[in-house]
Amino acid sequence: MALLDVEDLSVTFRQRGKRTVRAVDGVSFSVDAGEVVGLVGESGCGKSVTSLALMGLLPRQPGISVGGKADFDGTDLLRVDRRAMRDIRGRDVAMIFQDPLSSLNPVIPIGRQVTEVLTRHRGLSGDAARKEAADLLDRVGIPDPTRRLKEYPHQLSGGMRQRALIAIAVACQPRLLIADEPTTALDVTIQAQILELLKALVRDSGTALVMITHDLGVVAGMCDTVNVLYAGRVVETARRRPLFAEPRHPYTVGLLNSIPRLDAGRGDKLSPIPGSVRDVLPWADGCAFAPRCDRQVEACVGEPPQLVLTHTDRTYRCVNPVPAVGSAPAVAEPAVEAGPGPAAEAGPESGPVGPVAEVDPVAEEKQSSVPAPREEESA
């Protein structure tokens, strides 16, 4: 059983006189202990709102509604009351926020912000709490940690602030860690150090990690399973290496083709995805990506595409997917509707999906023109 099992998560924002926004629209995924799962997509696809909903950090007011289920070791994170969530947050589930300068309190020293977690969840106080806080800062690579405890966030560099956030997040050795763009605005050297720190955390403590990012380089080096989001829905899910080797959804292909390549010829142009994230259809009227897709067919509009599960445990939400390398021309044949997560099984009650669907006809490990990450796929 997965440590975290998210089913049909939805977040809707309503404001009088304005259009209702469904920021997250039926997102499902699962995370096992010691696994790194990626949520990938452009800005505005619903990644950060998903994390805030799981952490119980969205404002509880009439204009914001959260639905679905997020089962964390038998507890639905979306249904627990605020008192119970305060006990879970920081102790069992922790989050590294995107912007450390705005996430840390600017008028409170770093040491007090770290010891607050230790006091709340581990019962430490006084010298014991300060010693443990210094050890945490040292563990995440902050030099002279005893002195840094007395400093304020503005006195630390961007990399140090991010490390301080990580120290706060891991202070209680949480079983699940959500990292929301943890390397944004950091130079590549600091990025590599932060990512190595997160890898060591997963490896040494068995913490489950949800990595939220738009950087496919981070995905290639970190994630075991990747969920590609567009307009609030998961449009493709696969293990890391098969996703890079043979992306099936046109949006995933567009993300990969937008990356500069070292082996590209001099003067070669990038192939960006046309349009913007605002050019979408409502999912109820068809595929939200259709206005920007170069593989659009008549069946893309009219009914929402279903999530299709292939025999290789890959899922994608597309009626005209990119053909697998070496496959025969696509043949319209029934496929099974996928359940949540990349490894959902097709049971006898699973029905056919959308107007056109196909089953992945080749093994996942075939290589294509899209570069695959160099690291070996985890078992």
PASEBA-742262 format. One record per atom (N, C-alpha, C): x, y, z; residue in one letter. Coordinates in steps of 0.1 Angstrom, whole numbers, plus 5000, padded with zeros to 4 digits. Each point is the difference from the previous one (the first is absolute). Layout:
REM residues N
XYZA...
//
This chain:
REM residues 379
500849885000M499250125000M500950135000M499650094992A500850134998A499950085013A501150075003L500050095012L499050114998L500050064988L499050114997L499349954987L498750015000D499249964989D498950114998D500350084989V499150114997V499149964989V498750025002E498949954991E499150124997E500050044987D499050094995D500050135007D501250065003L500150125008L499650124991L499150085005S499650124993S500050125009S500450124994V500050125008V499350114991V498950065005T499350104992T500050135007T500250114993F500050145005F498850074994F499150055009R498950084995R500050145006R499750104992Q499950135005Q498850074993Q499350075007R498850074995R500350094988R499349984989G500250094989G501149954991G500849905003K501149954992K499849854997K500749964990R499949864995R500649915010R499349895002T500549895009T501249944994T501049985009V501349944995V500149865007V500249904992R500349875005R501549974999R500750045010A501549994999A500549865000A499449915007V500349865000V498749924997V500149914990D498849944994D500249854999D499849935012G500149865000G501349944999G501050055008V501449955000V500149875008V500649904995S500249885008S501449954998S500749965011F501349945000F500349945013F501049925001S500449935012S501550015002S500449995013V501450015004V500349895010V501049924997D500449905010D501250055009D500249945011A501150045009A501349994992A500950105001G501349994993G499950034985G498850044995E499950034986E500050154997E500550044989V499950144995V499050014989V499050075002V498950024989V500050144996V500150024987G500050144995G498650054995G499750125002L498950074994L500650114991L499849994987V500750084990V499050074992V500350134996G499250074991G500350155000G499450074991E500250154999E499450065012E500450135002S499450085011S498550014997S499249985010G498550014999G499349874997G500849895001C499349874997C499449945012C500350055012G499449955012G500949935010G501350014998K500949925008K500150055014K500250135002S500150065013S498750005008S498950024993V498749995006V499749865006V500549904992T499949865005T500749985013T501250055001S500849995012S499450075012S499550124997L499450085011L498749935005L499349934991A498849935004A500349885009A501149934996L500449885008L500550045014L500650125001M500650055012M498950075009M498850024995G499050065007G500350155002G500750064990L500450145001L499150104992L499049944993L499150094993L499050075009L499750124999P499050075009P498749925000P499449995012R498749935001R499050115000R499550034988Q499050104998Q499049964990Q498850064999P499049954991P500450004985P500850094996G500450004986G501049904995G500549925010I501049904996I499549865004I499949914991S499549875003S501049894996S500249905008V501049904998V499249865000V500249924990G499449875000G500949894997G499549885000G500949884998G500449945013G501149934999K500649925012K501550004999K500650015012A501550005001A500349915012A500149874998D500249905010D501549995004D500350055012F501449995005F500049905011F500549884997D500149895010D498749995008D498850004993G498849985006G499250125004G500750124999T499350135004T499850084987T498850054999D499750094988D500450145004D501050054994L500550135003L499150114996L499049974992L499050104996L498850015009L499949915009R498949995009R500350025015R501350005004V500350025014V499850145004V499650025013D499850145005D501350075002D500050135002R501250085001R500949965011R499549965011R500949965012R500849874996R499349914994A500649874996A501150034989A499650094991M500950034989M501350075005M499950085011R501150065005R501049905007R499449895005D500949905005D500749924989D499349984989I500649934988I501050084993I499750134997R500850094993R501350035007R501149984995G501350025006G500649875007G499149925005R500549875006R500049894990R498949974993D499949894991D500150054985D499450114998V500050064986V500650145001V501050034992A500750135000A500150054985A500250134999M500150064987M501250104999M500750004989I501050104997I499350104990I499950125004F499350104991F500950054989F499450074991Q500650044987Q501050125003Q499650095008D500750135002D500450015015D501349975003P500450005014P499950135006P500350114993L500050135005L498650045005L498949964993S498750045005S499449895009S500649885000S499549895008S500550015015S501250065001L500650025014L499550135005L499850015013N499650125007N501150105000N499950114994P501250094999P500450075013P499250005010V500350075013V500349905011V500149874997I500349905010I501349934996I501049995009P501349934997P499749864995P501049954992I499949864994I499949905011I500850025011G500049905010G498649985007G499350115002R498749985006R499049934991R500150034987Q499149944990Q500349854999Q501249955002V500349865000V499649945013V500350065012T499749945013T498550005002T499250084993E498550005002E499549864996E500549954989V499549864996V500449905010V501350015005L500549905010L499250015013L499650125004T499250015012T498649954998T499450034989R498649964997R499849854999R500949934993H499849864996H500949915008H501250045005R500949915007R500250035014R499450115005G500050035014G501450065005G500850044991L501350055004L499950155003L500950055009S500050145004S501350045005S500350135001G501250055006G501349954992G501049975007D501349964994D499949884991D499149905004A499849884992A499550044987A499050094999A499450034987A501050084992A500850095006R501050084992R501149914995R500449905008K501049914995K499549924988K498849955001E499449924989E499850094988E499650125002A499950094988A501350034993A501150025008A501350014995A500449884992A499749885005D500449884994D499249994986D498850045000L499249994988L500650104989L500350125004L500750094991L501349954994L500749935009D501349944996D499849894990D498949925003R499749884992R499650054985R499450114999V499650054987V501050084993V501250015006G501150074994G500250155002G499450055011I500250145003I501250025009I501050074995P501250025009P499850085012P500849985010D499950075013D498650005005D499349895002P498650005003P499650075013P500949995010T499650075013T499950154998T500850064992R499950144997R498850034992R499749914990R498850034991R498749995008R500049935011L498749995008L499550145004L501050095002K499650145005K499850094989K500249964987E499850104989E498649994995E499650104992Y498750024994Y500149954985Y498849974995P500049954986P500750094990P499950135001H500650094990H501650005001H500549945011Q501550005002Q500549874993Q499249914995L500449884994L499950014985L500849934993S499949994985S498849924996S499750004988G498849934995G500249855002G501249944998G500249865002G499949965015G500550095009M499949975014M498650015005M499250104995R498650005004R499349884996R500349954987Q499349874996Q500449895009Q501349995004R500449905009R499450015014R499850125004A499350025013A498549954999A499450024989L498649954998L500049855000L501049944994I500149855000I500349955014I500850075008A500349965014A498750005008A499250114998I498750005007I499149894996I500049974987A499149894995A500449865005A501349985001V500449865004V500349995015V499750105008A500450005014A499349885007A498949964996C499349895007C500049874992C500950004990Q500149884991Q498649964995Q499450084992P498649974995P500149884991P498849934999R499949894991R499750044986R499550124998L499750054987L500450144999L500850044990L500550134998L499550054986L499450125000I499650064987I501050124997I500649994989A501050114996A499450084988A499650125003D499450084989D501050094994D500549974988E501050074993E501250045009E500749905007P501050045010P501250064994P500250004987T501250064994T499850124992T498850065000T499750124993T500950115004T500550084990A500850125002A501349975007A500549885000L501349965005L500949974988L501350045002D500949974989D500249844999D500649964989V500149854997V500849935011V501050065005T500849935010T499249985013T499350105005I499249995012I498849904997I499550014988Q498949904996Q500549865002Q501249974995A500549865001A500249965014A500550095009Q500249975014Q498649985007Q499050084997I498749985006I499449864996I500149974987L499549874995L500749885006L501350025002E500849895006E499649985014E499750115007L499550005014L498749925001L499150034991L498749935000L500149854996L500949974991K500249864997K500549935012K501050065007A500549935012A498949985011A499150105001L498949985009L499149894997L499749984987V499149894996V500849875002V501350004997R500849875000R500249965015R500350095009D500449975013D498849975009D498950074999S498949995009S498849944994S500049974987G498849944994G498850094999G500350135000T498950104999T499449994986T498750014999A499450024986A500050144996A500350034988L500250144995L499150024988L499350115001V499250054988V500750124995V500649994989M500850114994M499250084990M499750125003I499250094991I500950094992I500049994987T501050084992T499550024986T500650104993H499850014986H501349974993H501049965007D501449984995D500149854997D500049964987L500249864997L501449955003L500950085001G501449965004G499949955015G499350075008V499849955014V499249865000V499049994992V499349884999V500949884996V500950034990A500949894995A500949955011A500450095009G501049965010G499449965013G498750025002M499449975013M498949905000M499050014991C498749935001C500149854996C499249925007D499849864996D498750004990D499050065004T498750014992T499750144998T499550034988V499750144995V498650014997V499350115005N498650034996N500150144993N499650004988V499950134992V498750065001V499950125005L498750075002L499850114989L498750014996Y499750114991Y498550045004Y499950135002A498650065003A499349935011A500849965011G499449945012G499849854999G500449934989R499849864999R501349934996R500249875005V501149924996V499849964985V500950034991V499849964986V501049884996V501049985009E500849884997E500849965013E500149875002T500749955012T500849884995T501350005004A500949894996A501250005009A500749895000R501350005007R501050094992R501050055007R500850104995R500649974987R500749894999R500849974987R499049974988R498949935002P499149994989P499450134995P499750095010L499550134996L500950084991L501350005004F501050074992F500249934986F500049875001A500349924988A498950014989A498749995005E498949994991E498850085006E500050135000P498850075004P498949984991P498849985005R498849974992R499150124998R499850085011H499150114999H500750124992H499450074991P500650114993P500550115009P499450025012Y500450105009Y501449965006Y500149885004T501349955005T501150014989T499749974988V501050024989V500350144999V499050095001G500350144998G500950055012G499849965012L500950035011L501449964997L500249884996L501449954997L500650074988L499350034990N500550074988N500450145003N499550065011S500250145004S501450015007S500649895003I501350015008I501150014990I500950105002P501350014992P500849875001P500649964989R500849885000R501450034997R500949935007L501550034997L500449944987L499349904994D500449954987D499350064989D499350115002A499350074989A501050084992A499750014987G500950074991G500050155003G501050074995R500150145002R498950074992R499350085008G498950084993G498749935000G499949875005D498749935001D499150075009D498750014996K499050065008K499449915010K499550055011L499249925009L498649974994L499349915005S498749974996S499050025012S499750125003P499150035011P498649954997P499249985011I498649974998I499350134996I499250004989P499350124996P499050055010P499750134999G498950055009G500550025014G499150015009S500350025014S499049915009S500349995013V499249925008V498650055001V499750124996R498650055000R499249954989R500749944989D499349954989D499549865003D498949995007V499649865004V498549994997V499549884998L498649975000L499649955014L498850025004P499549935013P500149854997P500449925010W500149864999W498749944996W498950065004A498749944997A499750014985A500750094993D499750024985D501149934991D500949935006G501049934993G501350005006G501149984993C501450015005C500450145002C500450045012A500450135003A501250054992A500849904996F501250044992F499850014985F498849974996A499750004986A500350134992A499850125006P500350124993P501450024997P500949935007R501550024998R500649874994R499249904997C500649874996C500149994985C501149954995D500249984985D499449864996D499549925009R499449874997R498550005002R499450125000Q498650015003Q499249934988Q499049925004V499149944991V498650035004V499049974992E498650035004E499649945013E500549895004A499649935012A500550075013A500950104998C500650075011C499050105006C499050034993V499050105004V498649935001V499350045011G498749945001G499849935014G500949905002E500049935013E501450005006E500150005013P501350005007P500749874998P501350004996P500749874998P500249935014P499949875000Q500249925012Q501549965001Q500349975013L501449965003L500149854996L500949974990V500249874995V501149935006V499849885005L501149915006L500549904989L501350004998T500649914991T500549885007T500549904993H500449875006H501450025007H500650124997T501350035007T499850095012T498850015005D499750085012D500250154997D500050044988R500150144997R498550054998R499750125004T498750064997T500250134992T499050034992Y500050134993Y498550034997Y499850134999R498650054997R500050074986R499949914990C500150064986C499349904991C499250054990V499449914990V500949984988V501050084998N500949994989N501550015005N500449915008P501450015006P501149994990P501150045004V501249994991V500449854999V500149954988P500349864998P501349965007P500149885005A501249955006A501049974989A501350015003V501049974990V500049864996V499949984986G500049874995G498749934999G498950085004S498749935001S499350014986S499149924998A499250014988A499050125001A499450044989P499150115000P498949975011P499550115006A499149985011A498749944995A499549915008V498749934997V499050035011V498850054996A499150035011A499449875006A500449975012E499549895007E499750035014E499149935007P499650045013P501249995010P500150095009A501050005011A499250015013A500749985011V499350005013V500350135006V498950055008E500250125007E500949985012E500950095002A500949985011A499550055013A500449935011G499750055013G501150095005G500050055012P501050095005P501449935000P501050084997G501449955001G500549934988G501349994998P500549944988P499949854999P499849945011A500049855000A498649945002A498950084996A498749955002A499749884991A499349905005E499749884993E498750014993E500049954988A498750004992A499249885005A498950035006G499149895005G498949984991G499249905002P498949964991P498950114999P500050095010E499050114999E500450124992E501350004997S500550114992S499450014986S499550114996G499350014987G500950074990G499550014988P500850064989P500050155003P500950074993V500250145002V499850074987V500050135000G499850104989G499849944986G499850094991P499749964986P501149914994P501350045002V501149934995V501049985011V500549885001A501049975010A500949894995A501249995004E500949894996E500849955012E500449884999V500849945010V501450004996V500950045009D501450014997D500649874995D500549994987P500349874994P501549965002P500850085006V501449975001V500550005015V501149955002A500650005014A500450145003A500050035013E500350135005E501550044997E500949915000E501450035000E500650044986E499150004989K500650044988K500450155000K501050034993Q500550145000Q499550074988Q499850135002S499650094989S500950124999S499650104992S500850124999S500150085012S499049985009V500050085012V501049945010V501050095005P501049955009P499449945013P500549895004A499649945013A501050045011A499650005012P500950035011P501149905001P501150035005R501249915000R499949905012R499350055011E500049915011E499249874998E500449905006E499349874998E498650015007E499049944994E498750005005E499949925013E499450055010S499949925013S499149894998S500249905007A499249884999A498650025005A
//
